[in-house]
Amino acid sequence: MTKISVIVPCFNECGTIDKIINKILENKKFELEIIIVDDFSTDGSREILKELSHKKIQNLVLNDKNYGKGYSIRQGIKKATGDLILIQDADLEYDPEDYEKLFNPIIDNKADVVFGSRFIGSEEKNVLYFWHSVGNYFLTLLSNIFTNLNLSDMECCYKVFKTEIIKSIELKENRFGFEPEVTAKIAKRNLRIFEVGVKYYGRRYSEGKKITWKDGLSAIRCILKYNL
């Protein structure tokens, strides 16, 4: 059976972290290694994770200060022992029910990397911010211009990598720049890249959404930096 390392970067998600872990564990079709990286949460998430660490989590990493999502993902990659690595947000925006469709292109030896997409297919999505969608389309278009890929959603959280591939890539971005950075570095290799539609239940800022327009500007910087 293919072993999957699920890396969950977490920062101040006390209302959802236990729920997302339970949803991950509902998937019985794959051998899952859950790696949670807590990015110095101050809302009680860390205490919840400590309680769960001996019951549901194979590996719990506690950052000594708040570094960012990209840094946390790097710590998770170091710990991963699975054949594949998947990135899973600690909120409930992305549904682990989509795991099989994300894993299958690699398991079937059709792909080396799989990107999820909120913008293709007929999967259910809630309706939220228009300008966020415009920003995502723009960043994906700009990334595609430089990478010569035809992705529809470069910023999507769900990405799956063969472990040996992602471990061989030197990643540097500490915050949300992980997405354009890893896309640029993947595109420079002779890899088979697939994209599959996924469900998306986006949050409002009042519900804990963290990414802002400043991260959009940082993404533009990363697209230019890592492609040129």
MOFEN-V104284 format. One record per residue. N is the residue number from 0. RES is the residue in one letter. PHI is phi as a letter, one per 30 degrees, with the letter a starting at -180 (* if undefined). PSI is psi in degrees with one decimal (* if undefined). OMEGA is omega as a letter, one per 20 degrees, with the letter a starting at -180 (999 if undefined). Layout:
N:RES:PHI:PSI:OMEGA, N:RES:PHI:PSI:OMEGA
This chain:
0:M:*:136.9:r, 1:T:d:130.9:r, 2:K:c:129.7:a, 3:I:c:126.3:r, 4:S:c:118.3:r, 5:V:c:111.4:a, 6:I:c:123.7:a, 7:V:c:97.0:r, 8:P:d:134.8:a, 9:C:b:130.8:r, 10:F:b:113.5:r, 11:N:h:60.5:r, 12:E:b:46.6:a, 13:C:d:-25.2:a, 14:G:d:-14.1:a, 15:T:b:-17.5:a, 16:I:d:-42.1:r, 17:D:d:-39.0:a, 18:K:d:-42.0:a, 19:I:d:-34.9:r, 20:I:d:-43.2:r, 21:N:d:-39.1:r, 22:K:d:-37.0:r, 23:I:d:-43.8:a, 24:L:d:-16.6:r, 25:E:d:-19.6:a, 26:N:d:108.1:a, 27:K:c:0.0:a, 28:K:d:-15.3:a, 29:F:b:153.4:r, 30:E:d:112.5:a, 31:L:c:130.9:r, 32:E:c:111.5:a, 33:I:c:122.1:r, 34:I:c:111.4:r, 35:I:c:130.7:r, 36:V:c:106.6:r, 37:D:d:123.7:a, 38:D:c:54.3:r, 39:F:i:51.5:r, 40:S:d:147.3:a, 41:T:b:9.1:a, 42:D:c:8.3:a, 43:G:j:-7.5:r, 44:S:e:-41.5:a, 45:R:d:-39.6:r, 46:E:d:-39.4:r, 47:I:d:-44.3:a, 48:L:d:-37.3:r, 49:K:d:-38.2:r, 50:E:d:-33.9:a, 51:L:d:-13.4:a, 52:S:d:-26.5:a, 53:H:c:-4.8:a, 54:K:c:-45.2:a, 55:K:b:-17.0:a, 56:I:c:125.4:r, 57:Q:d:-30.8:a, 58:N:b:122.7:r, 59:L:c:121.2:r, 60:V:c:129.5:a, 61:L:c:106.0:r, 62:N:d:146.1:a, 63:D:d:-7.1:r, 64:K:a:174.4:a, 65:N:d:109.5:a, 66:Y:c:-40.0:a, 67:G:k:167.5:a, 68:K:d:-44.9:a, 69:G:d:-43.5:r, 70:Y:d:-44.6:a, 71:S:d:-40.2:r, 72:I:d:-40.5:r, 73:R:d:-40.0:r, 74:Q:d:-37.9:r, 75:G:d:-40.3:r, 76:I:d:-39.7:r, 77:K:d:-34.4:a, 78:K:d:-17.4:a, 79:A:d:136.3:r, 80:T:b:4.6:a, 81:G:d:172.7:r, 82:D:d:-32.1:r, 83:L:b:154.7:r, 84:I:b:130.1:r, 85:L:b:140.7:r, 86:I:c:127.7:a, 87:Q:b:121.9:r, 88:D:d:155.5:a, 89:A:d:-4.7:r, 90:D:c:-164.4:a, 91:L:c:23.2:a, 92:E:d:-31.1:a, 93:Y:c:140.6:a, 94:D:c:119.6:r, 95:P:e:-11.7:r, 96:E:d:-18.3:a, 97:D:d:0.7:a, 98:Y:e:-45.2:a, 99:E:e:-44.8:a, 100:K:d:-26.7:r, 101:L:d:-36.8:a, 102:F:d:-35.4:a, 103:N:e:-40.4:r, 104:P:e:-32.6:r, 105:I:d:-44.3:r, 106:I:d:-36.1:r, 107:D:d:7.5:r, 108:N:i:37.5:r, 109:K:c:-18.2:a, 110:A:b:159.3:r, 111:D:c:-26.7:a, 112:V:b:140.2:r, 113:V:b:127.4:r, 114:F:c:136.4:r, 115:G:d:160.4:r, 116:S:b:132.1:r, 117:R:d:-5.1:a, 118:F:c:2.4:r, 119:I:b:161.0:r, 120:G:i:-173.3:a, 121:S:c:24.6:a, 122:E:d:153.2:a, 123:E:d:143.7:a, 124:K:b:147.0:r, 125:N:d:156.9:a, 126:V:c:122.3:a, 127:L:b:-125.3:a, 128:Y:d:122.2:r, 129:F:d:-47.0:a, 130:W:d:-26.0:r, 131:H:d:-42.7:r, 132:S:d:-42.8:r, 133:V:e:-44.4:r, 134:G:d:-42.4:r, 135:N:d:-44.1:r, 136:Y:d:-43.5:a, 137:F:d:-46.7:a, 138:L:d:-39.1:r, 139:T:d:-43.1:r, 140:L:d:-46.4:a, 141:L:d:-42.8:r, 142:S:d:-45.0:a, 143:N:d:-36.4:r, 144:I:e:-40.4:a, 145:F:d:-34.1:a, 146:T:d:-18.4:a, 147:N:i:27.0:r, 148:L:c:160.5:r, 149:N:c:47.4:r, 150:L:d:153.2:r, 151:S:c:-12.3:a, 152:D:a:72.9:a, 153:M:e:-30.9:a, 154:E:d:-1.1:a, 155:C:e:136.9:r, 156:C:d:-45.1:a, 157:Y:d:111.8:r, 158:K:b:137.7:r, 159:V:b:134.6:a, 160:F:b:144.8:r, 161:K:d:134.9:a, 162:T:e:-41.5:a, 163:E:d:-26.9:r, 164:I:d:-52.5:a, 165:I:d:-30.4:r, 166:K:d:-22.0:a, 167:S:d:-5.0:a, 168:I:c:128.3:r, 169:E:d:111.8:a, 170:L:c:142.9:a, 171:K:b:-28.2:a, 172:E:d:135.1:a, 173:N:c:-27.2:a, 174:R:c:-138.7:a, 175:F:d:-2.5:r, 176:G:d:-7.1:r, 177:F:e:-41.7:a, 178:E:d:-56.2:r, 179:P:d:-31.4:r, 180:E:d:-51.3:a, 181:V:d:-34.0:r, 182:T:d:-44.8:r, 183:A:d:-42.1:a, 184:K:d:-32.3:r, 185:I:d:-41.0:a, 186:A:d:-25.2:a, 187:K:d:-4.9:r, 188:R:c:158.1:a, 189:N:d:75.3:a, 190:L:c:153.5:r, 191:R:c:118.7:a, 192:I:c:127.3:r, 193:F:c:161.2:r, 194:E:b:133.9:r, 195:V:b:145.5:r, 196:G:d:138.4:r, 197:V:b:157.7:r, 198:K:d:152.0:a, 199:Y:b:123.9:r, 200:Y:c:73.5:a, 201:G:d:149.7:r, 202:R:c:158.4:r, 203:R:d:164.1:r, 204:Y:d:-32.9:r, 205:S:d:-16.7:r, 206:E:c:2.6:r, 207:G:j:5.2:r, 208:K:d:137.7:a, 209:K:c:-29.2:a, 210:I:d:139.9:a, 211:T:b:179.5:r, 212:W:d:-27.3:r, 213:K:d:-35.5:r, 214:D:d:-29.4:r, 215:G:d:-43.1:r, 216:L:d:-39.7:r, 217:S:d:-36.4:r, 218:A:d:-40.2:r, 219:I:d:-45.0:r, 220:R:e:-45.0:a, 221:C:d:-39.8:r, 222:I:e:-45.6:a, 223:L:d:-44.0:a, 224:K:d:-45.9:a, 225:Y:c:-6.9:r, 226:N:c:-26.0:a, 227:L:c:*:999
